[in-house]
Amino acid sequence: MKGLFILCLLSCSVSFGEDLPCSDIGTYDLKNSVISVKDGQALATKVDDQDALPFKNGICELKDDPKNEKPDWRYDIIGDFMMRPTHQAKVRVIRIYENNLSGAGSWDRVMAFQCKGMGLEKIWQHRFTQSIKLRRMNEIQFKISSPNPKSKTKSTDFGTYQWDNKHTTFSLRR
């Protein structure tokens, strides 16, 4: 994704961390935010950051070169659910489908967010090199698997991720 330039459509309005306070992760508008794919950073501080995904209605389109007529990348927020692992913790998990429109492939990224103070905090993320299925199991667990193209009933299990109270994030349950 290095060197990508951002395609901002007409009337592009996106929010940065300091513009939108986070008091309730359930109502925070991630589908109209500039999400950072950097580890440890929830929102990008500027729209032209190479790791920034400026979403508008859950869609982000980027160009490798600003001279290109059409976007080279498309990102879609295609999964979004809430979890309440403890009485105090509310967590929002999203799945982003990343598609290289020139045909080089597609990926899935899963991220988990929570409000901390009045800011948004990304507490977990992982990028998968193949299409995945994300399923909320209960208030403390979600499962990630990948469809098996050779079998309509079996899938590859990437594991169940469970809330870790000590580290306030998700970890792979063995």
Backbone bond lengths (Angstrom), bond angles and torsions (degrees), N, CA, C in turn:
res aa  C-N    CA-C-N  psi(-1)  N-CA   C-N-CA  omega(-1)  CA-C   N-CA-C  phi
1 M - - - 1.447 - - 1.524 110.39 -
2 K 1.302 117.12 -3.82 1.454 121.90 -178.51 1.520 110.35 -60.91
3 G 1.310 116.39 136.05 1.442 121.07 176.46 1.521 114.00 81.91
4 L 1.304 118.15 8.76 1.454 119.72 179.01 1.522 110.35 -73.73
5 F 1.289 115.69 142.78 1.448 120.70 174.79 1.514 107.96 -109.16
6 I 1.278 115.99 153.72 1.453 120.16 -172.32 1.515 111.48 -95.65
7 L 1.305 114.12 133.32 1.449 121.31 174.78 1.523 107.01 -95.58
8 C 1.297 116.02 111.82 1.456 119.40 179.87 1.531 106.76 -106.65
9 L 1.305 116.08 116.30 1.448 121.11 -179.13 1.520 110.20 -71.27
10 L 1.316 117.26 164.94 1.457 120.78 177.26 1.518 109.74 -55.04
11 S 1.280 115.68 143.23 1.466 124.47 -177.84 1.522 111.76 57.67
12 C 1.327 115.22 39.93 1.462 120.41 178.37 1.521 109.10 -76.07
13 S 1.309 116.44 117.15 1.459 119.84 175.21 1.511 107.83 -128.45
14 V 1.316 115.02 120.32 1.451 120.51 -178.36 1.521 108.41 -129.28
15 S 1.323 116.28 158.85 1.448 120.76 -175.10 1.511 111.45 -111.84
16 F 1.307 115.79 144.29 1.447 123.05 175.03 1.510 108.45 -108.42
17 G 1.329 116.29 160.76 1.458 122.50 -176.10 1.514 114.03 -50.58
18 E 1.332 117.42 -41.81 1.450 118.79 -176.37 1.532 112.40 -77.01
19 D 1.316 118.52 -15.41 1.463 121.84 -178.72 1.517 112.86 -85.83
20 L 1.306 118.04 -28.51 1.446 121.74 -172.65 1.527 109.56 -122.94
21 P 1.329 118.47 103.45 1.464 118.74 179.40 1.528 111.06 -66.53
22 C 1.309 115.37 148.42 1.461 120.86 -178.51 1.519 109.06 -111.90
23 S 1.309 116.27 96.28 1.458 119.93 177.34 1.523 111.21 -103.95
24 D 1.337 116.88 -22.10 1.464 121.58 178.64 1.528 108.25 -144.66
25 I 1.334 116.37 110.60 1.469 120.73 -176.71 1.525 111.61 -62.95
26 G 1.315 117.31 -25.54 1.462 120.82 179.23 1.516 113.58 -67.02
27 T 1.314 117.10 -28.79 1.468 120.44 -179.37 1.526 112.76 -105.89
28 Y 1.331 117.70 -2.74 1.467 120.89 179.89 1.528 109.22 -65.00
29 D 1.320 117.52 133.27 1.462 122.92 -174.12 1.525 112.13 -87.05
30 L 1.342 116.72 77.30 1.468 120.95 178.56 1.521 111.76 -67.34
31 K 1.330 117.97 -27.96 1.468 120.94 -177.19 1.525 112.74 -72.87
32 N 1.329 117.25 -7.39 1.462 122.44 175.91 1.523 109.82 -131.95
33 S 1.316 115.82 45.66 1.462 123.02 -179.21 1.525 109.78 -129.16
34 V 1.311 115.74 165.16 1.462 121.17 175.26 1.525 106.30 -100.39
35 I 1.320 116.19 97.60 1.459 122.40 -176.47 1.522 109.67 -87.35
36 S 1.315 115.48 134.78 1.459 120.98 177.30 1.527 109.65 -92.08
37 V 1.331 116.34 140.09 1.465 119.92 175.38 1.535 111.22 -95.24
38 K 1.333 117.20 2.45 1.464 121.33 176.26 1.526 108.82 -69.52
39 D 1.320 116.33 142.57 1.460 120.46 174.28 1.523 109.35 -62.86
40 G 1.327 115.64 137.74 1.457 121.14 175.36 1.518 114.95 78.44
41 Q 1.326 118.98 0.22 1.456 121.57 -179.82 1.521 108.73 -124.34
42 A 1.327 116.82 123.71 1.466 120.97 -176.99 1.525 111.88 -82.03
43 L 1.332 116.17 -53.64 1.456 120.98 -177.26 1.519 109.90 -117.45
44 A 1.308 115.44 146.20 1.456 120.05 176.89 1.525 108.54 -75.13
45 T 1.327 116.08 148.09 1.464 119.58 -179.80 1.520 112.11 -88.13
46 K 1.327 117.17 -15.81 1.460 120.33 175.29 1.522 109.16 -147.54
47 V 1.304 116.00 149.11 1.456 121.48 -172.40 1.528 112.63 -70.19
48 D 1.335 119.34 -24.38 1.466 120.20 -178.06 1.533 112.64 -93.79
49 D 1.302 117.87 12.14 1.460 122.16 173.59 1.524 108.09 -64.51
50 Q 1.343 118.08 134.91 1.464 120.97 -176.44 1.526 112.24 -65.61
51 D 1.315 118.47 -18.08 1.463 121.91 178.59 1.523 112.30 -101.99
52 A 1.314 117.77 14.38 1.461 122.83 -177.66 1.523 111.02 -95.14
53 L 1.317 115.77 135.17 1.467 122.06 174.41 1.530 107.89 -116.56
54 P 1.334 117.58 98.69 1.467 120.25 -178.98 1.535 111.18 -81.82
55 F 1.311 116.11 99.23 1.462 120.92 -177.94 1.522 111.15 -84.10
56 K 1.294 114.52 140.71 1.468 123.51 173.20 1.523 105.61 -132.30
57 N 1.309 117.06 112.39 1.464 122.64 -176.80 1.532 111.76 57.17
58 G 1.342 116.64 36.93 1.455 121.53 175.99 1.513 115.18 81.59
59 I 1.339 117.99 7.34 1.467 122.37 -179.14 1.527 109.60 -126.57
60 C 1.328 115.74 139.47 1.463 122.31 175.59 1.522 107.29 -134.43
61 E 1.324 116.59 131.47 1.457 121.55 176.96 1.519 108.85 -123.40
62 L 1.341 116.26 134.72 1.458 121.96 -177.57 1.521 110.57 -128.75
63 K 1.324 115.13 153.88 1.466 121.93 175.90 1.522 108.90 -114.31
64 D 1.333 116.28 141.46 1.462 120.40 172.55 1.527 110.30 -70.04
65 D 1.311 115.82 -33.20 1.458 122.54 -179.20 1.525 107.31 -135.31
66 P 1.337 118.61 129.39 1.472 119.92 -177.99 1.524 113.77 -62.49
67 K 1.338 117.03 -16.60 1.466 120.43 178.83 1.524 112.28 -79.17
68 N 1.324 116.85 -15.99 1.471 120.04 178.49 1.520 109.74 -62.56
69 E 1.325 114.87 141.80 1.452 119.93 -179.98 1.533 111.72 -73.63
70 K 1.331 115.81 -40.77 1.458 121.10 -177.09 1.525 110.32 -113.95
71 P 1.329 116.83 158.41 1.469 119.67 177.80 1.527 111.45 -67.73
72 D 1.330 115.41 150.70 1.461 122.07 177.24 1.528 111.74 -96.46
73 W 1.313 116.64 -21.78 1.465 123.02 -176.89 1.515 110.48 -131.81
74 R 1.323 114.50 145.67 1.465 120.34 173.74 1.529 108.00 -135.24
75 Y 1.316 115.56 132.21 1.456 123.44 178.75 1.521 107.84 -120.16
76 D 1.327 116.43 129.87 1.458 121.84 179.57 1.516 109.94 -126.42
77 I 1.319 116.88 130.75 1.467 120.34 171.33 1.523 105.63 -81.00
78 I 1.332 116.02 108.73 1.468 120.02 -173.84 1.525 112.93 -113.77
79 G 1.307 117.25 -2.24 1.459 121.24 176.36 1.509 108.71 -143.80
80 D 1.328 116.92 140.39 1.457 120.95 -176.69 1.522 107.78 -160.60
81 F 1.339 117.16 115.27 1.466 119.19 176.89 1.523 110.94 -146.88
82 M 1.320 114.57 160.17 1.460 122.91 -179.19 1.518 110.10 -101.11
83 M 1.347 114.50 150.31 1.467 121.64 173.55 1.528 107.15 -136.72
84 R 1.304 116.18 150.46 1.464 121.13 176.75 1.533 107.93 -129.71
85 P 1.342 116.47 80.22 1.465 119.80 -174.81 1.528 114.60 -68.34
86 T 1.327 118.30 -27.90 1.463 121.88 174.40 1.521 107.30 -138.35
87 H 1.326 115.15 171.61 1.472 119.33 179.46 1.534 110.98 -60.45
88 Q 1.340 116.60 -35.50 1.468 120.71 -178.23 1.528 113.46 -88.12
89 A 1.311 118.23 -24.70 1.470 120.97 -172.39 1.527 112.03 -98.62
90 K 1.335 115.22 127.46 1.459 122.47 169.90 1.523 106.39 -120.14
91 V 1.326 115.84 128.92 1.462 121.04 -175.01 1.522 109.07 -126.43
92 R 1.318 115.55 140.91 1.462 121.71 176.95 1.515 108.24 -114.83
93 V 1.325 116.53 128.76 1.461 122.49 -179.36 1.526 108.08 -113.85
94 I 1.337 115.82 130.24 1.468 120.02 177.53 1.527 109.49 -125.65
95 R 1.315 114.35 153.09 1.463 122.28 174.17 1.518 107.56 -117.68
96 I 1.324 115.82 128.90 1.459 121.86 179.15 1.524 108.48 -114.59
97 Y 1.333 115.81 124.68 1.466 121.99 175.54 1.521 106.93 -91.40
98 E 1.344 116.94 121.44 1.457 123.12 -178.84 1.524 108.55 -107.92
99 N 1.333 117.41 120.01 1.456 121.39 -175.26 1.526 110.37 -124.24
100 N 1.336 116.42 122.11 1.456 121.26 172.92 1.528 106.12 -83.26
101 L 1.312 116.60 109.56 1.460 121.80 -173.02 1.523 113.55 -69.62
102 S 1.334 117.69 -13.45 1.464 120.07 176.93 1.526 111.55 -83.37
103 G 1.339 116.59 -1.94 1.449 120.53 173.71 1.515 115.31 98.97
104 A 1.332 118.23 10.54 1.469 120.73 -178.39 1.528 112.88 -77.92
105 G 1.318 118.26 -10.27 1.458 119.70 177.57 1.517 112.82 136.58
106 S 1.318 113.61 180.00 1.459 120.07 177.59 1.524 108.53 -142.22
107 W 1.314 114.42 157.49 1.450 122.00 -177.25 1.518 108.81 -140.60
108 D 1.314 115.46 164.82 1.463 121.65 173.00 1.522 108.28 -122.49
109 R 1.313 116.06 142.18 1.459 122.32 177.37 1.530 107.10 -128.37
110 V 1.328 115.53 134.06 1.457 121.20 176.72 1.518 107.65 -116.17
111 M 1.335 116.22 133.56 1.465 122.15 179.87 1.516 109.82 -132.75
112 A 1.334 115.70 148.06 1.462 121.35 175.71 1.524 108.42 -123.51
113 F 1.335 116.08 134.91 1.462 122.89 -176.85 1.526 110.26 -127.46
114 Q 1.336 115.04 156.28 1.455 121.19 169.03 1.522 108.09 -149.84
115 C 1.315 116.46 161.77 1.454 120.96 174.73 1.523 107.77 -84.08
116 K 1.313 115.07 138.60 1.464 120.69 176.22 1.518 106.31 -136.43
117 G 1.329 116.04 119.22 1.458 118.86 -170.76 1.520 106.56 65.35
118 M 1.295 117.15 -124.15 1.471 120.88 173.77 1.522 110.75 -113.08
119 G 1.336 117.30 13.25 1.451 121.04 -178.77 1.514 111.94 -110.60
120 L 1.311 115.85 166.81 1.454 123.26 178.57 1.524 108.32 -93.49
121 E 1.328 117.14 135.63 1.453 121.76 179.70 1.526 109.39 -126.16
122 K 1.346 116.25 129.76 1.460 121.00 173.12 1.519 106.42 -88.95
123 I 1.329 116.73 121.50 1.464 119.36 -175.22 1.523 112.83 -105.73
124 W 1.339 117.58 -11.44 1.472 120.06 -178.99 1.520 108.90 -163.28
125 Q 1.342 116.41 143.82 1.465 120.58 171.49 1.517 109.52 -157.31
126 H 1.318 114.48 150.91 1.464 120.61 175.76 1.525 108.08 -152.43
127 R 1.326 116.15 141.04 1.464 121.79 178.51 1.524 108.26 -109.90
128 F 1.313 115.94 131.27 1.458 122.67 -178.90 1.521 109.16 -109.64
129 T 1.329 116.44 137.95 1.456 120.92 -176.17 1.519 112.77 -86.03
130 Q 1.307 116.90 7.81 1.462 120.72 176.21 1.523 108.50 -143.85
131 S 1.300 115.12 167.49 1.456 121.06 -179.45 1.531 109.72 -64.43
132 I 1.317 116.01 139.03 1.466 120.09 -177.80 1.516 111.26 -126.40
133 K 1.303 114.02 166.33 1.456 122.36 170.50 1.521 105.78 -118.07
134 L 1.307 116.95 125.94 1.459 123.29 -179.91 1.519 108.15 -109.73
135 R 1.320 116.06 125.78 1.468 119.56 -177.19 1.523 110.47 -134.12
136 R 1.309 115.84 127.30 1.463 121.90 174.77 1.522 107.45 -75.77
137 M 1.342 116.91 122.90 1.461 121.56 -178.30 1.531 111.05 -88.51
138 N 1.332 115.90 -46.50 1.464 123.09 -180.00 1.528 107.21 -163.23
139 E 1.307 118.34 -162.55 1.467 121.18 -176.36 1.524 113.59 -70.33
140 I 1.337 118.23 -17.43 1.469 119.98 -176.23 1.525 114.21 -120.96
141 Q 1.336 118.22 -1.16 1.462 120.18 -175.48 1.528 112.46 -138.11
142 F 1.327 114.83 144.68 1.460 120.33 166.94 1.522 107.58 -134.60
143 K 1.327 115.61 154.49 1.458 122.20 -175.95 1.519 109.44 -119.08
144 I 1.337 114.75 141.88 1.459 120.65 177.86 1.524 108.29 -123.98
145 S 1.319 115.18 128.72 1.461 120.92 177.42 1.524 107.89 -140.81
146 S 1.332 115.11 169.83 1.454 120.46 179.18 1.519 108.58 -128.79
147 P 1.326 117.52 133.31 1.460 119.50 177.93 1.527 110.81 -60.40
148 N 1.314 116.40 140.36 1.456 122.05 177.15 1.531 107.52 -93.62
149 P 1.347 117.96 115.55 1.472 119.97 -176.67 1.529 113.56 -63.92
150 K 1.337 117.57 -20.14 1.462 120.52 -179.01 1.523 112.76 -87.30
151 S 1.325 116.97 -13.64 1.463 120.83 -177.74 1.521 109.51 -138.68
152 K 1.321 116.81 131.58 1.457 120.18 179.81 1.523 112.28 -78.78
153 T 1.323 117.74 -16.26 1.465 120.03 -176.82 1.521 113.18 -105.82
154 K 1.313 119.43 -29.30 1.462 121.89 -177.58 1.521 110.95 -94.43
155 S 1.321 114.93 151.66 1.453 120.45 175.64 1.520 109.08 -140.24
156 T 1.331 115.72 161.42 1.454 121.38 176.03 1.516 107.69 -84.35
157 D 1.311 116.93 126.76 1.461 122.04 -177.73 1.526 109.57 -93.24
158 F 1.335 116.76 118.86 1.462 121.19 175.96 1.515 111.22 -89.83
159 G 1.308 116.71 -7.93 1.455 119.71 174.85 1.506 114.50 117.13
160 T 1.313 112.99 168.89 1.450 122.36 176.30 1.520 107.33 -106.22
161 Y 1.309 115.66 128.75 1.456 121.72 178.97 1.518 108.14 -101.39
162 Q 1.320 115.32 131.61 1.460 121.12 -174.73 1.521 109.88 -122.73
163 W 1.339 115.40 146.63 1.451 121.68 178.89 1.521 109.97 -63.04
164 D 1.318 115.69 132.75 1.457 123.37 177.89 1.531 107.21 -110.04
165 N 1.334 116.88 103.53 1.471 121.48 -177.57 1.523 112.44 -59.52
166 K 1.308 117.02 -38.63 1.461 121.42 -176.13 1.529 111.29 -63.58
167 H 1.339 116.99 -42.10 1.462 121.18 -176.62 1.525 113.22 -103.36
168 T 1.313 117.74 0.84 1.476 125.24 -177.61 1.532 112.83 44.18
169 T 1.321 113.42 54.93 1.459 121.21 175.52 1.529 107.75 -156.12
170 F 1.313 117.20 -174.48 1.463 121.40 177.38 1.516 109.23 -102.26
171 S 1.314 116.32 144.71 1.456 121.43 174.94 1.514 109.18 -135.75
172 L 1.322 114.77 154.02 1.447 121.28 -178.61 1.513 108.97 -68.72
173 R 1.327 116.00 126.71 1.457 121.05 179.23 1.518 108.07 -87.35
174 R 1.278 116.98 125.68 1.472 121.72 -178.61 1.497 110.91 -92.76
